[in-house]
Amino acid sequence: MPGVHAGDIGPKIGFNNMDNGWCRFTRVRIPRSQMPSRLASVDKDGVFAQHAHDKAGYVTMMELRALMVWDCRDCLARAGAIAV
Protein backbone atom coordinates (compact mmCIF):
# COMPACT_ATOMS: atom_id res chain seq x y z
CA MET A 1 0.00 0.00 0.00
CA PRO A 2 1.52 3.36 -0.94
CA GLY A 3 2.64 5.46 2.03
CA VAL A 4 2.76 2.57 4.50
CA HIS A 5 6.15 1.31 5.64
CA ALA A 6 6.53 -1.45 8.23
CA GLY A 7 9.47 -3.37 9.62
CA ASP A 8 10.87 -5.48 12.40
CA ILE A 9 12.91 -3.94 15.22
CA GLY A 10 15.18 -6.99 15.24
CA PRO A 11 16.59 -9.21 17.96
CA LYS A 12 16.50 -7.97 21.53
CA ILE A 13 18.97 -8.95 24.23
CA GLY A 14 17.34 -11.26 26.74
CA PHE A 15 13.75 -10.87 25.52
CA ASN A 16 13.53 -12.53 22.11
CA ASN A 17 10.14 -14.16 22.69
CA MET A 18 8.47 -10.73 22.20
CA ASP A 19 8.27 -9.68 18.55
CA ASN A 20 8.15 -5.90 18.14
CA GLY A 21 7.94 -3.90 14.97
CA TRP A 22 7.34 -0.42 13.65
CA CYS A 23 4.97 1.19 11.17
CA ARG A 24 5.18 4.59 9.47
CA PHE A 25 2.29 6.20 7.60
CA THR A 26 3.12 8.94 5.07
CA ARG A 27 0.15 10.85 3.70
CA VAL A 28 -2.24 8.02 4.59
CA ARG A 29 -5.71 8.76 5.91
CA ILE A 30 -6.90 6.41 8.64
CA PRO A 31 -10.42 6.68 10.10
CA ARG A 32 -10.29 7.52 13.81
CA SER A 33 -12.54 4.53 14.56
CA GLN A 34 -9.85 2.23 13.11
CA MET A 35 -6.90 3.67 15.05
CA PRO A 36 -5.57 1.78 18.08
CA SER A 37 -6.43 4.10 20.95
CA ARG A 38 -5.49 2.36 24.18
CA LEU A 39 -2.54 4.65 24.92
CA ALA A 40 -3.25 7.69 22.74
CA SER A 41 -5.94 9.24 20.57
CA VAL A 42 -6.58 11.96 18.02
CA ASP A 43 -9.74 14.10 18.38
CA LYS A 44 -11.90 15.42 15.53
CA ASP A 45 -9.76 18.58 15.31
CA GLY A 46 -6.57 16.51 14.85
CA VAL A 47 -5.21 17.11 18.35
CA PHE A 48 -3.08 14.23 19.67
CA ALA A 49 -3.54 13.18 23.33
CA GLN A 50 -1.75 10.50 25.35
CA HIS A 51 -3.78 8.43 27.84
CA ALA A 52 -1.04 6.43 29.52
CA HIS A 53 0.53 7.61 32.72
CA ASP A 54 4.33 7.98 32.68
CA LYS A 55 4.65 5.65 35.68
CA ALA A 56 3.04 2.80 33.73
CA GLY A 57 5.86 2.83 31.17
CA TYR A 58 8.46 3.08 33.93
CA VAL A 59 7.04 0.08 35.80
CA THR A 60 7.03 -1.99 32.61
CA MET A 61 10.64 -1.01 31.87
CA MET A 62 11.75 -1.95 35.40
CA GLU A 63 9.92 -5.28 35.21
CA LEU A 64 11.67 -6.15 31.94
CA ARG A 65 15.05 -5.19 33.39
CA ALA A 66 14.40 -7.41 36.41
CA LEU A 67 13.54 -10.30 34.08
CA MET A 68 16.78 -9.75 32.16
CA VAL A 69 18.77 -9.88 35.39
CA TRP A 70 16.95 -13.07 36.38
CA ASP A 71 17.80 -14.64 33.00
CA CYS A 72 21.46 -13.62 33.36
CA ARG A 73 21.54 -15.21 36.81
CA ASP A 74 20.28 -18.46 35.33
CA CYS A 75 22.85 -18.43 32.51
CA LEU A 76 25.67 -17.59 34.92
CA ALA A 77 24.66 -20.46 37.21
CA ARG A 78 24.76 -22.88 34.27
CA ALA A 79 28.14 -21.57 33.13
CA GLY A 80 29.51 -21.95 36.66
CA ALA A 81 28.26 -25.51 36.85
CA ILE A 82 29.89 -26.36 33.52
CA ALA A 83 33.16 -24.69 34.51
CA VAL A 84 33.41 -26.66 37.76
N, CA, C and O of each residue as an XYZ file, in Angstrom:
336
protein
N       0.847     -1.172      0.000
C       0.000      0.000      0.000
C       0.899      1.244      0.000
O       1.812      1.333      0.821
N       0.666      2.173     -0.874
C       1.517      3.358     -0.938
C       1.433      4.181      0.350
O       0.348      4.396      0.889
N       2.583      4.634      0.833
C       2.635      5.458      2.026
C       2.717      4.700      3.327
O       2.817      5.316      4.388
N       2.678      3.376      3.278
C       2.758      2.570      4.496
C       4.067      1.796      4.479
O       4.340      1.035      3.551
N       4.862      1.998      5.503
C       6.146      1.312      5.636
C       6.167      0.606      6.984
O       5.894      1.227      8.011
N       6.487     -0.683      6.993
C       6.527     -1.455      8.233
C       7.806     -2.265      8.273
O       8.372     -2.601      7.233
N       8.256     -2.578      9.471
C       9.466     -3.370      9.616
C       9.582     -3.986     10.995
O       8.772     -3.730     11.886
N      10.596     -4.795     11.144
C      10.875     -5.479     12.403
C      11.988     -4.737     13.133
O      12.942     -4.281     12.503
N      11.878     -4.613     14.442
C      12.909     -3.943     15.225
C      14.174     -4.791     15.274
O      15.278     -4.253     15.360
N      14.023     -6.110     15.219
C      15.183     -6.990     15.240
C      15.339     -7.687     16.574
O      14.500     -7.533     17.461
N      16.409     -8.454     16.723
C      16.590     -9.209     17.962
C      16.841     -8.285     19.157
O      17.466     -7.231     19.040
N      16.336     -8.718     20.294
C      16.501     -7.970     21.526
C      17.282     -8.822     22.514
O      17.092    -10.037     22.570
N      18.142     -8.210     23.280
C      18.974     -8.948     24.231
C      18.108     -9.401     25.402
O      17.534     -8.578     26.115
N      18.019    -10.707     25.592
C      17.338    -11.264     26.743
C      15.833    -11.335     26.663
O      15.207    -11.831     27.600
N      15.218    -10.865     25.592
C      13.754    -10.870     25.515
C      13.301    -11.153     24.095
O      12.499    -10.406     23.533
N      13.810    -12.226     23.516
C      13.532    -12.528     22.108
C      12.170    -13.160     21.863
O      11.757    -13.295     20.712
N      11.453    -13.557     22.936
C      10.141    -14.159     22.691
C       9.081    -13.101     22.391
O       7.962    -13.454     22.020
N       9.399    -11.817     22.541
C       8.474    -10.731     22.203
C       8.891    -10.163     20.847
O      10.028     -9.727     20.673
N       7.967    -10.172     19.891
C       8.275     -9.678     18.553
C       7.704     -8.273     18.401
O       6.486     -8.093     18.385
N       8.569     -7.291     18.293
C       8.149     -5.900     18.141
C       8.487     -5.407     16.744
O       9.442     -5.865     16.117
N       7.698     -4.481     16.281
C       7.940     -3.903     14.966
C       7.582     -2.434     14.959
O       7.237     -1.861     15.992
N       7.667     -1.831     13.790
C       7.335     -0.425     13.647
C       6.507     -0.238     12.381
O       6.525     -1.073     11.478
N       5.789      0.866     12.338
C       4.967      1.189     11.174
C       4.969      2.711     10.995
O       4.781      3.457     11.956
N       5.180      3.156      9.773
C       5.177      4.587      9.472
C       4.161      4.836      8.359
O       4.153      4.148      7.338
N       3.312      5.829      8.578
C       2.295      6.204      7.599
C       2.642      7.582      7.040
O       2.759      8.547      7.795
N       2.806      7.674      5.729
C       3.118      8.938      5.073
C       1.967      9.308      4.147
O       1.711      8.632      3.151
N       1.289     10.373      4.486
C       0.146     10.849      3.704
C      -0.900      9.757      3.504
O      -1.399      9.544      2.399
N      -1.218      9.073      4.598
C      -2.238      8.024      4.586
C      -3.358      8.452      5.528
O      -3.093      8.844      6.664
N      -4.573      8.382      5.080
C      -5.709      8.758      5.911
C      -6.288      7.505      6.565
O      -6.649      6.542      5.889
N      -6.365      7.538      7.880
C      -6.903      6.413      8.645
C      -8.110      6.911      9.424
O      -7.997      7.902     10.146
N      -9.259      6.261      9.306
C     -10.424      6.685     10.101
C     -10.116      6.567     11.598
O      -9.478      5.608     12.034
N     -10.576      7.552     12.379
C     -10.289      7.524     13.814
C     -10.839      6.268     14.471
O     -10.260      5.778     15.441
N     -11.948      5.737     13.962
C     -12.537      4.532     14.559
C     -11.655      3.297     14.347
O     -11.824      2.291     15.037
N     -10.718      3.366     13.398
C      -9.846      2.234     13.106
C      -8.462      2.358     13.744
O      -7.634      1.457     13.611
N      -8.211      3.465     14.433
C      -6.904      3.675     15.051
C      -6.850      2.988     16.413
O      -7.812      3.054     17.178
N      -5.715      2.318     16.726
C      -5.574      1.777     18.076
C      -5.504      2.948     19.058
O      -4.684      3.852     18.892
N      -6.361      2.930     20.076
C      -6.431      4.105     20.946
C      -6.354      3.761     22.423
O      -6.956      4.450     23.247
N      -5.630      2.717     22.770
C      -5.494      2.356     24.178
C      -4.595      3.343     24.903
O      -4.887      3.714     26.039
N      -3.506      3.778     24.271
C      -2.540      4.648     24.924
C      -2.575      6.085     24.435
O      -2.040      6.972     25.101
N      -3.193      6.336     23.286
C      -3.252      7.685     22.738
C      -4.431      7.792     21.777
O      -4.960      6.788     21.300
N      -4.827      9.032     21.505
C      -5.943      9.236     20.571
C      -5.762     10.562     19.841
O      -4.945     11.400     20.223
N      -6.546     10.726     18.785
C      -6.578     11.963     18.016
C      -8.041     12.398     17.949
O      -8.892     11.629     17.501
N      -8.346     13.640     18.395
C      -9.740     14.096     18.378
C     -10.139     14.581     16.981
O      -9.329     14.562     16.054
N     -11.390     15.014     16.843
C     -11.902     15.422     15.530
C     -11.161     16.608     14.935
O     -11.160     16.791     13.718
N     -10.523     17.425     15.792
C      -9.761     18.580     15.310
C      -8.319     18.229     14.967
O      -7.562     19.094     14.528
N      -7.924     16.948     15.166
C      -6.572     16.514     14.849
C      -5.582     16.687     15.990
O      -4.372     16.599     15.776
N      -6.077     16.931     17.197
C      -5.206     17.113     18.351
C      -4.869     15.750     18.962
O      -5.756     14.957     19.278
N      -3.578     15.501     19.117
C      -3.079     14.232     19.667
C      -3.077     14.300     21.197
O      -2.674     15.313     21.768
N      -3.524     13.231     21.864
C      -3.536     13.178     23.332
C      -3.093     11.796     23.792
O      -3.555     10.781     23.269
N      -2.193     11.763     24.775
C      -1.749     10.496     25.354
C      -2.608     10.169     26.566
O      -2.949     11.052     27.352
N      -2.961      8.873     26.714
C      -3.778      8.432     27.840
C      -2.944      7.773     28.931
O      -3.321      7.795     30.103
N      -1.838      7.200     28.558
C      -1.042      6.432     29.521
C      -0.330      7.360     30.497
O       0.086      8.465     30.149
N      -0.206      6.888     31.697
C       0.531      7.611     32.717
C       2.009      7.266     32.582
O       2.343      6.129     32.251
N       2.895      8.219     32.829
C       4.328      7.981     32.681
C       4.816      6.845     33.578
O       5.731      6.111     33.204
N       4.218      6.697     34.749
C       4.654      5.654     35.678
C       4.383      4.261     35.130
O       5.110      3.322     35.456
N       3.350      4.106     34.301
C       3.040      2.797     33.729
C       4.181      2.318     32.841
O       4.566      1.151     32.908
N       4.722      3.197     32.015
C       5.857      2.831     31.172
C       7.095      2.538     31.989
O       7.864      1.639     31.649
N       7.299      3.288     33.069
C       8.460      3.077     33.927
C       8.382      1.722     34.628
O       9.384      1.012     34.714
N       7.211      1.362     35.123
C       7.036      0.076     35.805
C       7.298     -1.069     34.837
O       7.948     -2.050     35.198
N       6.801     -0.953     33.616
C       7.030     -1.991     32.612
C       8.516     -2.119     32.301
O       9.034     -3.231     32.198
N       9.206     -0.990     32.149
C      10.638     -1.008     31.869
C      11.400     -1.683     33.013
O      12.299     -2.486     32.762
N      11.055     -1.370     34.253
C      11.746     -1.954     35.405
C      11.475     -3.458     35.506
O      12.363     -4.232     35.865
N      10.247     -3.863     35.187
C       9.925     -5.285     35.208
C      10.747     -6.045     34.174
O      11.256     -7.128     34.463
N      10.879     -5.493     32.981
C      11.673     -6.149     31.943
C      13.145     -6.217     32.327
O      13.811     -7.216     32.057
N      13.653     -5.167     32.952
C      15.046     -5.190     33.395
C      15.254     -6.247     34.476
O      16.280     -6.926     34.489
N      14.296     -6.388     35.373
C      14.398     -7.413     36.411
C      14.390     -8.811     35.784
O      15.124     -9.693     36.228
N      13.570     -9.012     34.765
C      13.537    -10.304     34.075
C      14.869    -10.586     33.379
O      15.331    -11.727     33.359
N      15.483     -9.556     32.811
C      16.777     -9.749     32.158
C      17.841    -10.141     33.176
O      18.675    -11.004     32.900
N      17.819     -9.520     34.339
C      18.771     -9.882     35.394
C      18.539    -11.316     35.840
O      19.492    -12.062     36.065
N      17.284    -11.703     35.967
C      16.953    -13.073     36.376
C      17.469    -14.072     35.335
O      18.016    -15.113     35.698
N      17.301    -13.768     34.057
C      17.802    -14.644     32.997
C      19.327    -14.733     33.027
O      19.890    -15.809     32.824
N      19.992    -13.616     33.279
C      21.458    -13.619     33.363
C      21.930    -14.464     34.538
O      22.937    -15.165     34.441
N      21.202    -14.394     35.645
C      21.537    -15.211     36.807
C      21.476    -16.685     36.445
O      22.355    -17.461     36.820
N      20.450    -17.065     35.725
C      20.282    -18.460     35.328
C      21.425    -18.909     34.405
O      21.983    -19.992     34.583
N      21.761    -18.085     33.437
C      22.846    -18.431     32.514
C      24.190    -18.501     33.243
O      25.004    -19.381     32.963
N      24.418    -17.592     34.162
C      25.667    -17.587     34.917
C      25.770    -18.812     35.820
O      26.859    -19.358     36.002
N      24.661    -19.243     36.377
C      24.658    -20.455     37.208
C      25.000    -21.678     36.353
O      25.763    -22.540     36.789
N      24.453    -21.761     35.161
C      24.755    -22.879     34.273
C      26.219    -22.854     33.857
O      26.873    -23.896     33.821
N      26.738    -21.672     33.542
C      28.139    -21.565     33.128
C      29.067    -21.962     34.278
O      30.090    -22.611     34.062
N      28.703    -21.566     35.502
C      29.510    -21.948     36.664
C      29.503    -23.448     36.887
O      30.526    -24.031     37.243
N      28.359    -24.073     36.680
C      28.264    -25.509     36.854
C      29.098    -26.241     35.794
O      29.729    -27.256     36.091
N      29.099    -25.736     34.584
C      29.889    -26.361     33.519
C      31.381    -26.178     33.781
O      32.178    -27.090     33.561
N      31.749    -24.980     34.256
C      33.162    -24.690     34.511
C      33.739    -25.547     35.629
O      34.910    -25.924     35.588
N      32.921    -25.852     36.618
C      33.407    -26.661     37.757
C      33.371    -28.100     37.361
O      33.734    -28.968     38.155
